[in-house]
Amino acid sequence: MSESYKKRDTEEVVEEQTLVKETNGTRIVAKASESMRLSPGWKRTNKSDDESNGKDGVLDHNDLDLNPPNDRMKFLYVTMVLHGIGVLMPWNMFLNANEYFQDVKLKDNLYFKSNYMFYLTLTAQLPNLFFNWFNVFFSTGGDIGKRIVWGLVVEAVIFLFTIGMAMADTENQTTLFFWVTMGSVFLLNTANGIYQNSIYGMAAKLPGKYTGAIVLGSNLSGIIATIIGMITRGITKNYTSAAIYYFITALFVILACIDTYFSLPLNKYFRYHERLEKKQQIKTEISSRKEKIPFLMIIKQCWLQLLCVFLLFFVTLTIFPGIQMNILRQEDSTFFIDSKKYVNFMCFLSFNITAFLGSLLATLVQWPSKKYLIVPISLRLLYIPAFMFFCNYAPPDFVRHLPILYHNDWVYAILSLTMGFSSGYFSSLAMMNCGKCVEPRYATVAGKLAGAALSSGIFAGILTSMGIQKVMFSPK
């Protein structure tokens, strides 16, 4: 059975359609005499962005409310992991290209060569720290999407410029090259700070495991950078060629982040959670249209988790990479890794792999609860003196003034593995907990605060690592 009826669209054009009853339901089709045409786009029907499905049709919100979508094939989760890789890729690649800068481009200037890591850290972390906090208090009403995209675009342009600088002959322009490099690092990390803070804010709209996915990706970023470093060192002894490989890899990761970000509006699961947040925002506006974001209240509700984030990254960055990359194999040791590969395996590879595994476990098991998470994170402070006095911490060209209390490479191996694993596991828990401590409408702000606490911990840890070296050692 069927019956015909008239339906008028938004342009007042009459279109005849047929209501067809089938065994599996009812559908509306055009008559055979007319060509099939989709209903008008959401802009022509005066529907909001919230009602659009990202294409030309209209999203059935009633159906979504009754049947919330799933993250099909874990697409959104994998996307967040990729963005986690992108967040730390700039820092990891410049860190791995250390030999290229010190032994190739800056070899003729002892001051720049010996102080390269200090200036790199300062120019990289200061803008990251500043813009993370700035983005919390002055950009919360803006478009997170635009900040993510422009941050990634700026990073891509700077990496292209860095590749060009690697190919250029700067032998007679060492001073100019150094300051231009520091300037590009400053701009790169300014963009990265905005990107990092915004991506954590966006993830806070989603269930907690998606924030954990970003942390997981950040740890995976270190593994990728370490493996690429080991492969390139095996392929070529040319530091410039190796550095170009690093920067090209970073460029491809950033382009992949841009591409996957633009695919998010096509993901029904992502749109569903965006809609939930918008509905909450609309309710808030109706109840109090002039309400300001209560930063103090939000901080009061999640301060313990913010402290966890800060302490965790403070301890981790105090030790890794500053102290660990200067821990050498004990003399006359029978340890199974030889001295040439010792730093790559015991510092970079062991930390990144164990941190990745810790982040992975955090997606399956969440213990302890957010109330008691501060206990194991506070105990991690003991790692700092342990690495200082129970490992062969001996930076080259420096004389150590304080004794090593116990000489054994296996002690260092245990400390390295447990420190990396606890860093990945507890960092994921702390970042996931921040958004859970506040009302859903303030989850984005809490996520941004967590990103800012993370940057603060990194900056404080790196400065502490440098201070420890100044206290314990003096130049030869």
C-alpha positions as CSV (number, residue, x, y, z in Angstrom):
1,M,0.0,0.0,0.0
2,S,1.1,3.5,-0.7
3,E,-0.3,7.0,-0.7
4,S,0.9,10.3,-2.2
5,Y,1.1,13.6,-0.4
6,K,2.6,17.1,-0.9
7,K,5.6,18.5,1.0
8,R,6.9,22.1,0.8
9,D,10.6,22.7,1.4
10,T,12.3,25.9,2.7
11,E,12.2,27.5,-0.8
12,E,8.4,27.0,-1.1
13,V,9.0,24.6,-4.0
14,V,6.4,21.8,-4.1
15,E,7.8,18.3,-4.3
16,E,5.7,15.3,-4.7
17,Q,6.8,12.2,-2.7
18,T,5.5,8.7,-2.0
19,L,5.2,7.1,1.4
20,V,6.1,3.4,0.9
21,K,5.4,0.8,3.5
22,E,7.8,-2.1,3.5
23,T,8.3,-5.1,5.6
24,N,11.2,-3.6,7.5
25,G,9.7,-0.2,8.1
26,T,8.5,3.0,6.3
27,R,10.5,5.3,4.1
28,I,9.8,8.3,1.9
29,V,10.9,8.3,-1.7
30,A,10.4,10.6,-4.7
31,K,8.0,9.6,-7.4
32,A,9.4,7.9,-10.4
33,S,8.7,10.8,-12.6
34,E,11.0,13.1,-10.6
35,S,14.7,12.8,-9.8
36,M,15.8,12.1,-6.3
37,R,17.0,15.1,-4.3
38,L,18.3,15.4,-0.8
39,S,16.6,17.8,1.6
40,P,18.0,21.3,1.8
41,G,21.3,21.9,3.6
42,W,21.3,22.9,7.2
43,K,22.3,26.4,6.4
44,R,19.3,26.9,4.1
45,T,17.0,25.5,6.8
46,N,18.4,27.9,9.4
47,K,19.6,25.0,11.5
48,S,22.6,25.5,13.8
49,D,26.0,23.9,13.5
50,D,24.9,21.7,16.4
51,E,22.2,20.2,14.2
52,S,24.4,19.5,11.2
53,N,26.0,16.2,10.7
54,G,29.1,17.6,9.0
55,K,27.8,16.8,5.5
56,D,24.6,17.8,3.7
57,G,22.0,16.0,5.8
58,V,20.5,16.6,9.2
59,L,21.5,14.6,12.2
60,D,18.6,12.8,13.9
61,H,19.2,13.9,17.5
62,N,16.3,12.0,18.9
63,D,17.8,8.8,17.5
64,L,21.2,9.7,19.0
65,D,19.6,10.4,22.4
66,L,17.9,7.0,22.4
67,N,20.9,5.2,20.8
68,P,24.2,6.9,21.7
69,P,26.8,6.0,19.0
70,N,30.0,4.0,19.7
71,D,33.5,4.9,18.7
72,R,33.6,2.7,15.7
73,M,36.9,0.9,15.0
74,K,38.3,3.1,17.8
75,F,38.9,5.9,15.3
76,L,38.5,8.7,17.7
77,Y,40.8,7.0,20.3
78,V,43.5,6.5,17.7
79,T,43.1,10.1,16.6
80,M,43.8,11.3,20.2
81,V,46.8,9.0,20.4
82,L,48.1,10.6,17.2
83,H,47.7,14.1,18.6
84,G,49.5,13.0,21.7
85,I,52.4,12.0,19.5
86,G,52.2,15.4,17.8
87,V,52.2,17.3,21.1
88,L,55.8,16.1,22.0
89,M,57.2,15.5,18.5
90,P,58.8,18.9,18.1
91,W,60.7,18.6,21.5
92,N,61.7,15.0,20.9
93,M,63.1,15.7,17.4
94,F,65.2,18.7,18.5
95,L,66.4,16.7,21.4
96,N,67.5,13.8,19.2
97,A,69.2,16.2,16.8
98,N,71.5,17.4,19.6
99,E,74.6,16.0,17.8
100,Y,73.7,17.8,14.6
101,F,73.6,21.2,16.3
102,Q,76.5,20.8,18.6
103,D,79.0,18.8,16.4
104,V,78.1,20.2,13.0
105,K,76.5,23.7,13.0
106,L,78.0,25.0,16.3
107,K,81.3,23.2,16.4
108,D,83.4,26.3,15.8
109,N,81.8,28.3,18.6
110,L,82.6,26.7,22.0
111,Y,80.1,29.0,23.9
112,F,77.1,28.2,21.7
113,K,78.1,24.5,21.6
114,S,78.4,24.0,25.4
115,N,75.3,26.1,26.2
116,Y,73.1,24.8,23.3
117,M,70.9,22.6,25.6
118,F,70.4,25.4,28.1
119,Y,69.2,27.8,25.4
120,L,67.1,25.1,23.7
121,T,65.4,24.3,27.0
122,L,64.8,28.0,27.8
123,T,63.4,29.0,24.4
124,A,61.4,25.8,24.1
125,Q,59.7,25.7,27.5
126,L,59.2,29.4,28.4
127,P,56.7,30.1,25.5
128,N,55.1,26.7,26.0
129,L,54.6,27.5,29.7
130,F,53.3,31.1,29.1
131,F,50.8,30.3,26.4
132,N,49.5,27.3,28.2
133,W,48.5,29.5,31.1
134,F,47.4,32.4,28.8
135,N,45.2,30.0,26.8
136,V,43.5,29.0,30.0
137,F,42.4,32.5,31.2
138,F,42.1,34.5,28.0
139,S,41.1,32.2,25.3
140,T,38.5,29.9,26.8
141,G,35.6,31.7,25.0
142,G,37.3,31.3,21.6
143,D,37.3,28.6,19.0
144,I,39.4,25.7,20.1
145,G,39.4,24.3,16.6
146,K,41.0,27.4,15.1
147,R,43.7,27.4,17.7
148,I,44.5,23.7,17.1
149,V,44.7,24.1,13.3
150,W,46.7,27.3,13.3
151,G,49.1,25.9,15.9
152,L,49.7,22.9,13.7
153,V,50.1,25.0,10.6
154,V,52.7,27.2,12.2
155,E,54.6,24.1,13.4
156,A,54.6,22.6,9.9
157,V,56.0,25.9,8.4
158,I,58.8,26.1,11.0
159,F,59.8,22.5,10.4
160,L,60.0,23.2,6.6
161,F,62.2,26.2,7.5
162,T,64.4,24.1,9.8
163,I,64.9,21.5,7.0
164,G,66.0,24.3,4.7
165,M,68.5,25.6,7.3
166,A,69.9,22.1,7.7
167,M,70.6,22.0,3.9
168,A,72.1,25.5,3.9
169,D,75.8,26.2,4.3
170,T,76.1,28.2,7.6
171,E,79.7,27.5,8.4
172,N,80.7,31.2,8.3
173,Q,77.4,32.3,10.0
174,T,77.5,30.4,13.2
175,T,76.2,33.2,15.4
176,L,73.4,34.1,13.0
177,F,72.4,30.4,12.7
178,F,72.3,30.0,16.4
179,W,70.0,32.9,17.1
180,V,67.8,32.2,14.1
181,T,67.5,28.6,15.4
182,M,66.5,29.8,18.8
183,G,64.0,32.2,17.3
184,S,62.4,29.3,15.3
185,V,62.4,27.1,18.4
186,F,60.6,29.9,20.4
187,L,57.9,30.3,17.7
188,L,57.6,26.5,17.3
189,N,56.9,26.0,21.0
190,T,54.6,29.0,21.2
191,A,52.4,27.3,18.6
192,N,52.9,24.0,20.3
193,G,51.9,25.4,23.7
194,I,48.6,26.7,22.2
195,Y,48.0,23.4,20.4
196,Q,48.8,21.3,23.4
197,N,46.5,23.2,25.7
198,S,43.7,23.2,23.2
199,I,43.9,19.5,22.4
200,Y,43.6,18.7,26.1
201,G,40.7,21.0,26.4
202,M,39.0,19.4,23.5
203,A,39.6,15.9,24.9
204,A,38.1,16.9,28.2
205,K,34.7,17.0,26.4
206,L,35.0,13.2,25.9
207,P,35.2,10.3,28.3
208,G,38.4,10.2,30.5
209,K,40.1,7.5,28.4
210,Y,40.5,10.0,25.5
211,T,42.6,12.3,27.7
212,G,44.6,9.2,28.6
213,A,45.0,8.5,24.9
214,I,46.8,11.8,24.5
215,V,49.2,10.9,27.3
216,L,49.7,7.5,25.7
217,G,50.6,9.2,22.4
218,S,53.0,11.5,24.1
219,N,54.9,8.6,25.5
220,L,54.7,6.8,22.2
221,S,56.2,9.9,20.6
222,G,59.4,9.3,22.6
223,I,59.6,5.7,21.4
224,I,59.2,6.8,17.8
225,A,61.9,9.5,18.1
226,T,64.3,7.0,19.8
227,I,63.8,4.3,17.2
228,I,64.2,6.8,14.3
229,G,67.4,8.0,16.0
230,M,68.8,4.5,16.3
231,I,67.9,3.6,12.7
232,T,69.4,6.8,11.3
233,R,72.6,6.4,13.3
234,G,72.8,2.9,11.8
235,I,72.2,4.0,8.3
236,T,74.4,7.1,8.2
237,K,77.1,8.6,10.3
238,N,76.3,12.0,8.8
239,Y,74.6,14.1,11.6
240,T,73.1,16.5,9.1
241,S,71.3,13.7,7.2
242,A,70.1,12.2,10.4
243,A,68.7,15.6,11.5
244,I,66.8,16.0,8.2
245,Y,65.2,12.6,8.7
246,Y,64.1,13.7,12.2
247,F,62.6,16.9,11.0
248,I,60.8,15.3,8.0
249,T,59.3,12.7,10.3
250,A,58.0,15.4,12.6
251,L,56.6,17.2,9.6
252,F,54.6,14.2,8.4
253,V,53.3,13.6,11.9
254,I,52.0,17.2,12.1
255,L,50.4,16.9,8.7
256,A,48.7,13.7,9.8
257,C,47.4,15.6,12.9
258,I,45.9,18.3,10.7
259,D,44.3,15.8,8.4
260,T,42.7,13.8,11.3
261,Y,41.5,16.9,13.0
262,F,39.5,17.9,10.0
263,S,37.9,14.4,9.9
264,L,36.5,14.8,13.4
265,P,33.3,16.6,12.4
266,L,32.5,13.5,10.3
267,N,32.7,11.2,13.4
268,K,29.3,10.7,14.9
269,Y,30.7,9.7,18.3
270,F,32.7,13.0,18.5
271,R,29.7,15.1,17.4
272,Y,27.5,13.4,20.0
273,H,29.8,14.5,22.8
274,E,30.1,17.9,21.4
275,R,26.4,18.2,21.3
276,L,26.1,17.1,24.9
277,E,28.5,19.9,25.9
278,K,26.7,22.5,23.8
279,K,23.4,21.5,25.4
280,Q,25.0,22.0,28.8
281,Q,26.3,25.4,27.7
282,I,22.8,26.4,26.5
283,K,21.3,25.5,29.9
284,T,24.0,27.5,31.6
285,E,23.4,30.6,29.4
286,I,19.7,30.4,30.0
287,S,20.2,30.2,33.8
288,S,22.8,32.9,33.9
289,R,23.7,34.6,30.6
290,K,26.3,36.9,32.2
291,E,28.0,34.3,34.3
292,K,31.8,34.3,34.2
293,I,33.9,31.2,34.3
294,P,34.5,30.6,38.0
295,F,38.3,29.8,37.7
296,L,38.8,29.8,41.5
297,M,36.0,27.3,42.0
298,I,37.3,25.0,39.3
299,I,40.8,25.1,40.7
300,K,39.5,24.5,44.2
301,Q,37.6,21.4,42.9
302,C,40.6,19.9,40.9
303,W,43.6,21.4,42.7
304,L,44.7,18.0,44.0
305,Q,44.8,16.5,40.6
306,L,46.6,19.5,39.2
307,L,49.2,19.1,41.9
308,C,49.5,15.4,40.9
309,V,50.2,16.4,37.3
310,F,52.7,19.0,38.3
311,L,54.7,16.8,40.8
312,L,54.7,13.9,38.4
313,F,56.1,15.8,35.5
314,F,58.5,17.7,37.8
315,V,60.1,14.5,39.0
316,T,60.1,12.9,35.5
317,L,61.7,15.9,33.8
318,T,64.2,16.4,36.6
319,I,65.6,13.0,35.8
320,F,64.8,12.4,32.2
321,P,66.6,13.3,30.0
322,G,68.9,15.7,31.8
323,I,70.3,13.3,34.4
324,Q,69.7,10.0,32.7
325,M,71.5,10.9,29.4
326,N,74.6,11.6,31.5
327,I,74.6,8.3,33.4
328,L,77.4,6.0,32.1
329,R,78.1,2.3,32.3
330,Q,80.1,1.4,35.4
331,E,83.8,0.7,34.7
332,D,84.6,-3.1,34.6
333,S,80.9,-3.9,34.7
334,T,79.5,-7.1,33.3
335,F,76.2,-5.5,32.4
336,F,74.8,-7.0,29.1
337,I,74.6,-3.6,27.3
338,D,77.9,-2.2,26.1
339,S,79.0,1.4,26.7
340,K,78.3,2.6,23.2
341,K,74.6,1.7,23.3
342,Y,74.2,2.2,27.0
343,V,72.6,5.7,26.9
344,N,70.3,5.0,24.0
345,F,68.9,1.8,25.6
346,M,69.0,2.6,29.3
347,C,67.9,6.2,29.0
348,F,65.7,6.9,25.9
349,L,64.4,3.5,24.9
350,S,63.8,2.1,28.4
351,F,62.0,5.2,29.6
352,N,59.8,5.7,26.5
353,I,58.8,2.0,26.3
354,T,58.0,1.7,30.0
355,A,56.1,5.0,30.1
356,F,54.1,3.8,27.0
357,L,53.2,0.6,28.8
358,G,52.2,2.5,31.9
359,S,49.9,4.7,29.9
360,L,48.4,1.6,28.2
361,L,47.7,0.0,31.6
362,A,46.0,3.1,32.8
363,T,43.3,2.7,30.2
364,L,42.5,-0.7,31.7
365,V,43.1,-0.2,35.4
366,Q,42.6,3.0,37.4
367,W,44.1,2.6,40.8
368,P,44.3,4.3,43.3
369,S,41.3,6.6,43.4
370,K,41.8,10.3,42.7
371,K,41.6,11.0,46.4
372,Y,44.8,8.9,47.1
373,L,46.7,9.4,43.9
374,I,48.8,12.1,45.5
375,V,50.5,9.4,47.8
376,P,52.4,7.4,45.2
377,I,53.1,10.5,43.1
378,S,54.7,12.2,46.2
379,L,56.8,9.1,46.9
380,R,58.2,9.5,43.4
381,L,60.2,12.5,44.7
382,L,62.6,9.9,46.1
383,Y,63.7,9.0,42.6
384,I,65.7,12.3,42.4
385,P,68.3,11.5,45.1
386,A,68.3,7.9,44.1
387,F,69.4,8.8,40.5
388,M,71.9,11.3,41.9
389,F,73.7,9.0,44.4
390,F,73.0,5.4,43.3
391,C,73.9,5.7,39.6
392,N,77.0,6.6,37.7
393,Y,75.9,10.1,37.0
394,A,78.9,11.7,35.2
395,P,78.4,14.4,32.6
396,P,81.4,14.6,30.1
397,D,83.9,17.4,30.7
398,F,82.8,17.9,34.3
399,V,84.3,16.9,37.7
400,R,81.9,15.3,40.3
401,H,82.2,16.7,43.8
402,L,79.7,14.3,45.6
403,P,80.3,10.6,45.9
404,I,78.4,7.7,44.3
405,L,77.0,5.7,47.2
406,Y,76.5,2.4,45.4
407,H,78.1,1.1,42.1
408,N,75.8,-1.3,40.3
409,D,74.2,-1.0,36.8
410,W,71.3,-3.2,37.8
411,V,70.3,-0.6,40.4
412,Y,70.1,2.0,37.6
413,A,68.2,-0.5,35.4
414,I,65.5,-1.0,38.1
415,L,65.2,2.7,38.8
416,S,65.0,3.5,35.1
417,L,62.3,0.9,34.4
418,T,60.1,1.7,37.4
419,M,60.5,5.5,37.0
420,G,59.4,5.3,33.4
421,F,56.5,3.0,34.1
422,S,55.2,5.0,37.0
423,S,55.5,8.2,35.0
424,G,53.3,6.8,32.2
425,Y,50.7,5.2,34.5
426,F,50.2,8.0,37.0
427,S,50.4,10.8,34.5
428,S,47.5,9.2,32.6
429,L,45.4,8.8,35.8
430,A,46.1,12.4,36.9
431,M,45.2,13.9,33.5
432,M,42.0,11.8,33.3
433,N,40.9,12.7,36.8
434,C,41.0,16.5,36.2
435,G,37.9,16.6,34.0
436,K,36.0,14.3,36.4
437,C,36.5,16.7,39.4
438,V,34.3,19.5,38.0
439,E,30.8,19.9,36.4
440,P,30.7,18.7,32.8
441,R,30.3,22.3,31.5
442,Y,33.7,23.2,33.1
443,A,35.5,20.0,31.9
444,T,37.2,21.9,29.0
445,V,38.6,24.5,31.4
446,A,39.8,21.7,33.8
447,G,41.5,20.0,30.8
448,K,43.3,23.2,29.9
449,L,44.4,23.7,33.5
450,A,45.8,20.2,33.5
451,G,47.8,21.0,30.3
452,A,49.1,24.1,32.0
453,A,50.1,22.2,35.1
454,L,51.9,19.7,32.9
455,S,53.9,22.4,31.2
456,S,54.7,24.0,34.6
457,G,56.0,20.6,35.9
458,I,58.1,20.1,32.8
459,F,59.7,23.6,33.0
460,A,60.4,23.3,36.8
461,G,61.8,19.8,36.3
462,I,64.2,20.9,33.6
463,L,65.4,23.9,35.6
464,T,66.0,21.7,38.6
465,S,68.0,19.2,36.5
466,M,70.3,22.0,35.4
467,G,70.6,23.3,39.0
468,I,71.6,19.8,40.2
469,Q,74.3,19.6,37.6
470,K,75.6,23.0,38.7
471,V,75.7,22.0,42.4
472,M,77.3,18.5,41.9
473,F,79.8,19.3,39.2
474,S,82.3,21.9,37.9
475,P,83.9,22.1,34.5
476,K,87.3,20.3,34.1
